[in-house]
Amino acid sequence: MLTITDLHYRIEGRPLFEGASVTLPTGAKTGFVGRNGSGKTTLFNLILGTIGPEQGTVDVNRRARIGTVAQEAPASDMTVLEMVLAADTERNALLDEAETATDPHRIADIHTRLADIDAHTAEARASTVLKGLGFGPERQNIPCRELSGGWRMRVALAGVLFSQPDLLLLDEPTNYLDLEGTLWLERYLASYPYTVFMISHDRDLLNKAVDSIIHLDRGKLTYYKGAYDTFEETRRMQMDLQNKAREKTLAQIEHMQKFVDKFRYKATKAKQAQSRLKKIEKLRPPEALFDEYSAPFTFPEPRKSPASPMLAFDDVSVGYDEKPILSRISNRIDPEDRIALIGVNGNGKSTFAKLIAGELRPMGGRMERARTLEVAYFAQHQLDLLKPEQTPYEHIIDLMPTDSEARRRSRVAQMGLSTSRMDTKARNLSGGERARLLMGLVTFSGPGMLILDEPTNHLDIDSRDALIHALNDFKGAVLIISHDRHIIESTCDTLWIADQGTISVYQDDLDTYQRLLTGHQGNDRQAGQSAQSGGGDRKRERQEAAARRAELAPLRKEIKILEQKMEATRKALARVESQLADPEIYTGDPDGAIRLGIEKSRLESDIASLEDTWLEKSESYEEAKAL
């Protein structure tokens, strides 16, 4: 279906492809993975012919129809369903021709072809695709101009899926989908009758919807059979084998070089030394393989520790323009809670997030917020709030007006942006880099709670793993809305569901919820009803986890206080040592020097004592966590 041979391509002098070659078999379902900015989208443009290679070839079966998702469906007066039907250009052309054709043979050919492509079922098929992507029957008949940009992206995706091209190119298709849409797309792609080539960083999608992986790394393309987990395991084994072979070859070279250095000028051994020297020249150690560096995420610790509960809801309702979207909300959020908010799209997840973030006020009931609680709210639409002409460094200046340039740059580096990217305008940053910048800005002040609405869009797989580590290390509460099941399962121990106009605790696990959504155990309404029953083991596990966190909270607070005391004492010691380093103090005020020396000894003793206590408390905390 697709053959790439000796491909070379550069952007602004930076090589993306250097002698890359790969073959994509017909009918393959292939995931395309690699670091952000490595050139995946550029390869799609090369396949589509919108740009040309500097060297090499990109060959697609000349009879194949290539389909890809447009930037978004236009804001036209056409209905959603009409827009999707229009994506099948062959059907539309045949229908138009059938109305004007007069040649009986041509009319017969047209109707035969319409029958071959199942034209009579087109509307039903288009409606099914739209339903899977979250468009109910009523929404399918509204004009596209009434939809937001994210929903128009779904229409564009529905159009290309409905048209069923021979080669389907998808670039992060789940970025505008919720969990329900992602599960539907997973099943659709797994049974797609033609070839799929898909850029994605969603582990679950890559494990369930594809049968092969193409990996872009250091300008090369490598094809692997199997889903993502198989690829990762295979690549890890290859790296280990190649690195061991390299070490063995280097050891062999070192051994022979020692012989050469020792005997090359000795007459009786010169011939053997020359022979070994020739062998050394022929030996080529395999290239060392290693994972590219992925910058970590760093969230500052909560500046203030809010009391428990941080948030309490008593029969709360919330909505827009005096119209409630959610009501009967009665729950609480405590420090260190890890909550995933699930539910069918349009059921109020983002509305609830805005309520917690303070962007919406309750319409009824009582909502109590801890006095010192600060909430950081990250959502994809907020990327538009970044100033496109400002660099990340310039974004941080207003937040650190009195700090030095070095301290500001250090803070930007903690967001995971390299030195060169600190001075790059926001409009020229990649999607992943803009997400890192925004996440760093909204969490700058050390909030006690994070609300993350689809935080993994635009992040590559390694960056997603880095985000998971940062969230697990974060000392405050977390609420996540995401279609990425991996991040939910890796960071959250409590599920809440938006369903039937309210928010409630979901008592089962994510696997049960997925089975319900995919129709194995009922419909979406049953998913909401099951929030009130069953899942006793899972509920008990979450309750035990919450109880453990509550038990450990006092110990964690003691550790934090000790860390603050150590930091303050170290700063005091540094000031004393700075004064003692001044030669004038020993001539101008000898008694002062003595006092400072005594103070230095006292501070050093205090630090040692604090460190001993900190180690003891930390060990107790780690032991308690492991129980």
Secondary structure as UniProt FT lines:
FT   STRAND          2..11
FT   TURN            12..13
FT   STRAND          14..24
FT   TURN            26..27
FT   STRAND          29..33
FT   TURN            36..37
FT   HELIX           40..48
FT   STRAND          55..60
FT   TURN            62..63
FT   STRAND          66..68
FT   HELIX           80..85
FT   TURN            86..87
FT   HELIX           89..100
FT   HELIX           104..116
FT   TURN            117..118
FT   HELIX           119..121
FT   HELIX           122..132
FT   TURN            133..134
FT   TURN            137..138
FT   HELIX           139..141
FT   HELIX           144..146
FT   HELIX           149..163
FT   STRAND          167..171
FT   HELIX           173..176
FT   HELIX           179..190
FT   STRAND          195..199
FT   HELIX           203..208
FT   STRAND          212..217
FT   TURN            218..219
FT   STRAND          220..225
FT   HELIX           228..263
FT   TURN            264..265
FT   TURN            267..269
FT   HELIX           270..282
FT   STRAND          311..320
FT   TURN            321..322
FT   STRAND          323..333
FT   TURN            335..336
FT   STRAND          338..342
FT   TURN            345..346
FT   HELIX           349..357
FT   STRAND          364..369
FT   TURN            371..372
FT   STRAND          375..379
FT   HELIX           380..385
FT   TURN            388..389
FT   HELIX           392..397
FT   TURN            398..399
FT   TURN            401..402
FT   HELIX           405..414
FT   TURN            415..416
FT   HELIX           419..422
FT   HELIX           426..428
FT   HELIX           431..442
FT   TURN            443..445
FT   STRAND          449..453
FT   TURN            455..458
FT   HELIX           461..473
FT   STRAND          477..481
FT   HELIX           485..491
FT   STRAND          494..499
FT   TURN            500..501
FT   STRAND          502..505
FT   HELIX           510..517
FT   TURN            518..519
FT   HELIX           524..529
FT   HELIX           530..532
FT   HELIX           536..580
FT   HELIX           584..588
FT   HELIX           590..626
//
